Amino acid sequence: MKHSAFSSVVLRALINGRNDCNRSGTAVATATVMPFMAAEMSRHCAGAGGLKRGFPCWKRMMASESLRSPVEANSTEKKKEEKKSEGNSLVASSYWGISRQKVTREDGTEWPWNCFMPWETYHSNLSIDLTKHHVPKNFLDKVAYRTVKLIRIPTDVFFKRQYGCRAMMLETVAAVPGMVGGVLLHLRSLRRFQHSGGWIKALLEEAENERMHLMTMVELVKPKWYERILVLVVQGVFFNAFFGLYLLSPKLAHRVVGYLEEEAIHSYTEFLRDLESGAIENVPAPAIAIDYWRLPKDAKLKDVITVIRADEAHHRDVNHFASDIHFQGKELRDAPAPIGYH
């Protein structure tokens, strides 16, 4: 029994040596181990039926090992290839075991985006009323309305009819209120041990949707260096101003955003008019917009601006609705949040 085990170990060592070492290493290993292997095999076969049966026994065992060796070699190579492919699929170190799951489109092609997944895409509701307007009814409404109108003056002077650049600047500002409101509601929920009624998620969804508008516009309009500086300045000022405003008066903050969204609808409507008149070329839609809004493969810029305008109309309704809740003396959590309302 010991002789059989020893001979099996020696033969396996030789086979592994043949697969992993070079020829010179294999020759040395074979020359070193062969006498011991021959002696052990002779004893094993002699015990089984005498020395006369030793040679057939040796031949039979060598033949069986030679049949198994290609299979083992192939399995070893397959394992190496699998490990290599697993290593290539990871973005960073596999120490934490985190890797992107395999995601495909409906047609079976690989999903190219990391910033959003297929289940986060949607068809925009284009039937929404674009003409809605909240008429200022009280002092705070008038303050919000006049503030937005005042903000629009430098925008019109700087960008004029460059609606691509205007939209890019607009989205860097429009993505701020939802994030500020969501964060402050999140902190309030933690302090008071209360649910938010879904409003944290609703406002963060709005911020993410506005950010996707910006990612789309960046594909169409490449910002110049002075526009990047302007974005830094405007975003820094607006973020801090809106943060303080939301702390002081959430109802005024949401009303301001509602009027900002009304101005956004107006700007995108003018954008569409220039596209229809030919003043702006109706170029093919960016790939990110086609996937995010589930647009046709042959969609154009006009289709993209149309769905973005519809999104802005939904954000208008959400913020005016939130402001109305506060004006009624209630908290946002008292009313159901419009989660997924695009």
N, C-alpha and C positions, 0 to 999 in steps of 0.2 A: 504493500500500500504506500509506504514511504517512497520507494523507488519510483512508482508511478507518478506520485505528486511532484517529486523532484524533476522528473523528465518533462512533465507538463510545464512547469515553471520555466525550465531552461529553454524549451522550444518557444514559449511565448516571449521570452526575453529576446531571443534571436529575431523573431518576427518583428517585434517593436523596434529593435535596432535597425532592421532593414528599412523600415518605414521612416524612421526619424534621423538616422545618421547617414553620413556619406559613405562612400564605398570603402575607404581606408579604415574607418571606424568599424564597419561591419566585418571586414576581413579579420581585424584584430580580435573582435569579440568572438567570431566563429572559431578562430584558431585556438583561442584560450579555453573555450567551453567545450569544444567538440570531443576531446578525449574523455572528459567526465560524462558527457551525454552518451557516447558510444558504450562506455562501460555500464552505465545504468540501463541502457536499452538492452544490452546483451543479457544482463542478469534478469531483467523483466521478462524477456521473451524466452530465456532458457527455463525460467521457472514455469512458464506457461506450457512449454512442450519441448525443452531441450534446445541446444545450440543450433540444431539443424533448422529449427523454425525461427531462429533469430532474424535472419535476413528478410524472410517474408513479413515478419512482424514489423521490422524497421521500415520496410518499404511501404507497408500499409499505413503506418502512422504518419510518415512523411507526406504521403499522398493526401491524407485527410487534412493535415495542417496546411498544405499548399492550396487546398480548396477553400479553406476558411480565410486565409490571409487576404485575398482581394476584397472579400466582404468587409472584414474588419478595417482594412485600409480605406474603403469607400465611406464607411460609417464615421471614421475619424475625420476624414476630410469634410464630410457634411456637417459635423458638429462644429468644426472650425469656421466654416462658411456661415452657419447660423449665428455663431457668436459675433462674427465680423459684421453681419447685416444688422444684428441687434445694436451693436455699438454705433453703427452709422445712423440708425434711426433716432438716437437720442441727441437732443440739442446740446445738453451739457453732460456732466458726469452722471453715470448711472448709479452712483452711490445711494441716492435717495429713491431710486426706482421710479422716478417721474418721467414719463414720456408721453408724447401726444398720441391720442387714440387715432385710429384710422378713420377718417371722415371722407365721405364721397358725396358728389352731387347726385341728383336724381338720374342723370344719364350714366352714372358709374365712374365718372372722372374724379380725380383727387381734388379735395377741397383746398384751395390755395391760400385761404385767409386764416390768420391766427387771432385777429382782433374781434371776430364774430363768427358764430357757427351757423349752420343751416337752419337750426330750429329757432334762431333769433331773427331770421329774415321774415318779411311780410309783404303783402300786397297793400299799397297805400289806398286809403278810402278817398277817392277823388270826388265823391258826391257831396262832400261837406260844403256848407254854405260859406263862401269866401267873403260875402258882403256884410257879415255881422259886425256891429260896432257897439261898444258899450258907451252910451252917452253919459258924460260926467254928471253926477247927481248931487254931490256934496263937495265940501272943501278939499278933502283928500283926493277924491277923484280928479278934481281940477288941477291939483298940484301934480299928480302923476301924469296927466295928459299934457300939461304945459311943459313938464320936464322932458318928456320924450320928444315933443316937437322942437324943443330947444336943442336937444342932442342931435337931431337930424340935420340942423343947419350946417355945422362943420363937415358932416359926412357928404352932403350934397356939394359943398364947395370943393372938397378935396377930390372926390371920385367922379363927380359929374355923372356922365352916362357910362362909365366903366363898370358895368354891373357885375362882371366877374370878380374884379378886385373888391367892389363893394360887398358882394356876397361873402367873400372870404373874410373880410374884416367883421362883417355882421355876425358870422358864425363863431368867431373867437370870443365875442361878447355874449352871444345867445346861449352858449354852453355853460356859462358861469352860474346863472340864477338857480337852475335845477340842482347843481352840485352843492351850492351854499345852503339852499333850503333843506335838501336831504340830509346834509351833515348836521345842521342845527337841530332838525327834528330827531335825528338819531341820538344826539347827545341828550336832548330833553327826555326821550324815551328811557335812556339809561338812568338819568337822574330821578325821574318820577316813577320808575318801574311800571310804565304804562305802554300799551300798544299804540302804534301810530295810525292804526286804521288803514295801513297799506300806503300811506302817503310818502313814506321814505322811499319805497321802491318806485312809486309813480314819478317822483321828482328826479330820482337818479336815472330812470329810464329816459326822461326828457333830456337830461344832460348828455347821456350817451347818444341819443338820437341826434342832437345838435352837433355833437362831435363828429358823428359819421357824415353829417352835411359838410363839415369842414374838410374831412379826409377826402371827400368826393371833389370838392372845389379845388383842393390843392393839386389833384390830378389834372385839372383843366387850366388853372392859372398858377404859374410859378411866381411866388412872391419875391419881390426885389428886396435889396438889403434895407432900404429905408422903410419899406412896408413892414419888414420884420421888426425893426426898431419901434415903429408905430404900434404894432401889436403888443409888444412888451409894455409900452407906456400905458396904452388904453386898458389892457387887461389888468395891470397892477392897480390903476386908479379905480376901475370899475369894480373889481373884486372887493377891495377894501370898503368902497362906498356902499356896495350892495350888502356886504356882510353887516356893516353897522346899521343900515336901514332895516334889514330883516330882524335884527335884535330889537330895534326900537318899535317897529310897526310892520308885522308880517302882512297885514291887509294892504298897506300902502305898497309894500315891496311886490306883492303878487299883482297889484293893479298896474304898476309900472311895467312889469313883464308882459302883462296882457296887451298893453298899448304898444310895447316894442314889437310884439308878434304881429300886431295889425300893420305896423310900418314895414315889417318884413314881407308880409303878403303883398303890400303895395309895390315894394322893390322888385320882388320876383315877377309880379304881373308886368311891370315895365320891361324886365329882362325878357319875358316871353314875347312881348310886342316887338322888340328889336330882333329876336330870332325869327319871328314870322315875316318881318319886313325885309330881312336879309342884311340888316346892319351888323348883325353878329352871325358868324358862320355856325350852322347847325351840325357840329361835328359828331362823330359817333360817341356814344355814352361810355364812360370809363368802366372797366370790368368790375370794379368794386361796387359801382352803382347797380349794375345789372344783377349781381348776386344779392346785394343787400335788399333791394326792392323787388326782386324777382321779375325784372323787366325782360322783354324779349331780347334775343341775342342781337338783333339788328336795331336796338333802341338808339335814339339820338339824344343830343343835349336837351332838346325841347322836352322829351319825356322825363328826363332827370329833374329839370327845373319844375315841371308840373307836379311831380310827387313831393319834392321838397316844399313847394308852396302849400300843398295839402297838409304836410306835417306841421308847418307853422300855424295853420288854421286850427289844428287840434291843440297845439300848445297854447294858443290864444284862449280857447275855450276853457282849458284846464286852469289857467292862472286867473282868469276872471271868475271862474267858479270858486276857486280857493279864496279869492278876496271877498266874494259875497258871503262865504261861510263865516269869515272873521267879522264882517260888518253886521252879521246877525247875532254877534255875541257868542258864537260857538267856537270850538276848536276843530281843526281839520279831522281829527280822529273820530269826530261825531258823524261825519259823512263818509260814505264809501269812496275810496280812492279810485280814480279811473286808470287802473293798471292795464297796460297793454293798449291804451287808447292812442293810436297813431293817426 
